Amino acid sequence: MALDRTGNGYLVDPSIWTEEIMHEMAAEDDITLSDSQVTQILAAREYFSDNSSVPPIRTFAKYVKIDKKVLFKEWLTGPMKPITKYGGMPQPTGCV
């Protein structure tokens, strides 16, 4: 299934997001999501649903009770961009 994604890889229509689409997007980017990463993505979706915003990394680390350094190591990049991308959320702006 070819997903309609922005130039940065985010879903053009976030309302179509499912866990299956999350894994498909990651596979298109040559990434296999770990169980921990999936849990983080689902937690970020919950946070977004409750707050209508993408959390900054410090807030998110406290929310999921994982040290910020561990999040960076697990994602190998700034964690919030891939978390929001694969989670079907808007692209974060600024320093997240």
VMD Tcl script that draws the C-alpha trace (Angstrom):
set ca {
  {0.00 0.00 0.00}
  {1.50 3.35 -1.00}
  {0.94 5.85 1.78}
  {0.44 9.52 1.01}
  {3.24 11.15 3.03}
  {4.73 14.63 3.21}
  {8.30 15.33 2.14}
  {9.38 14.69 5.74}
  {7.56 11.36 5.88}
  {4.52 12.35 7.92}
  {1.04 11.17 6.94}
  {-0.80 13.71 4.79}
  {-4.05 12.46 6.41}
  {-3.29 11.52 10.04}
  {-6.86 10.25 10.53}
  {-5.96 7.04 8.62}
  {-3.32 6.04 11.20}
  {-3.38 2.50 12.55}
  {-0.72 0.36 14.18}
  {-0.42 -1.50 10.88}
  {0.28 1.79 9.08}
  {2.82 2.69 11.79}
  {4.78 -0.49 11.03}
  {4.41 0.02 7.28}
  {5.79 3.57 7.51}
  {8.76 2.35 9.56}
  {9.39 -0.48 7.08}
  {9.37 2.03 4.21}
  {12.12 3.86 6.15}
  {14.04 0.57 6.68}
  {13.26 0.54 10.41}
  {11.88 -2.28 12.52}
  {10.21 -0.85 15.61}
  {10.99 -2.54 18.93}
  {8.24 -3.26 21.46}
  {9.61 -0.41 23.57}
  {9.42 2.02 20.65}
  {5.84 0.97 19.87}
  {4.91 1.52 23.53}
  {6.47 4.99 23.37}
  {4.58 5.84 20.17}
  {1.28 4.74 21.72}
  {2.04 6.77 24.87}
  {2.78 9.84 22.74}
  {-0.54 9.36 20.92}
  {-2.28 9.21 24.30}
  {-0.51 12.39 25.43}
  {-1.41 14.10 22.15}
  {-5.05 13.03 22.49}
  {-5.23 14.41 26.05}
  {-3.29 17.64 25.42}
  {-3.72 18.43 21.70}
  {0.03 18.95 21.41}
  {3.24 17.03 20.95}
  {5.16 17.00 24.23}
  {8.67 18.38 24.53}
  {11.23 15.64 25.14}
  {11.63 16.42 28.87}
  {7.88 16.24 29.44}
  {7.61 13.06 27.39}
  {10.49 11.37 29.26}
  {8.70 12.06 32.55}
  {5.38 10.93 31.05}
  {6.77 7.53 29.99}
  {9.15 7.31 33.00}
  {12.20 6.72 30.81}
  {15.41 8.70 31.15}
  {15.87 11.15 28.30}
  {19.31 9.71 27.53}
  {17.79 6.25 27.10}
  {15.22 7.64 24.66}
  {17.94 9.28 22.56}
  {20.00 6.07 22.58}
  {17.02 3.93 21.62}
  {15.98 6.15 18.70}
  {19.53 7.12 17.59}
  {18.15 10.61 16.84}
  {15.97 13.16 18.52}
  {13.21 10.80 19.63}
  {10.14 13.01 19.19}
  {10.40 13.33 15.41}
  {10.24 9.58 14.65}
  {7.75 9.02 17.49}
  {5.38 11.61 16.05}
  {5.98 10.54 12.46}
  {5.24 6.87 13.04}
  {2.49 7.80 15.50}
  {0.51 9.72 12.89}
  {0.83 13.01 14.77}
  {1.78 16.44 13.44}
  {5.43 17.19 12.85}
  {6.83 18.90 15.95}
  {8.12 22.41 15.64}
  {11.02 23.86 17.53}
  {13.15 21.93 19.97}
  {11.41 18.74 21.02}
}
mol new
graphics top color blue
foreach p $ca { graphics top sphere $p radius 0.5 }
foreach p [lrange $ca 0 end-1] q [lrange $ca 1 end] { graphics top cylinder $p $q radius 0.2 }
display resetview
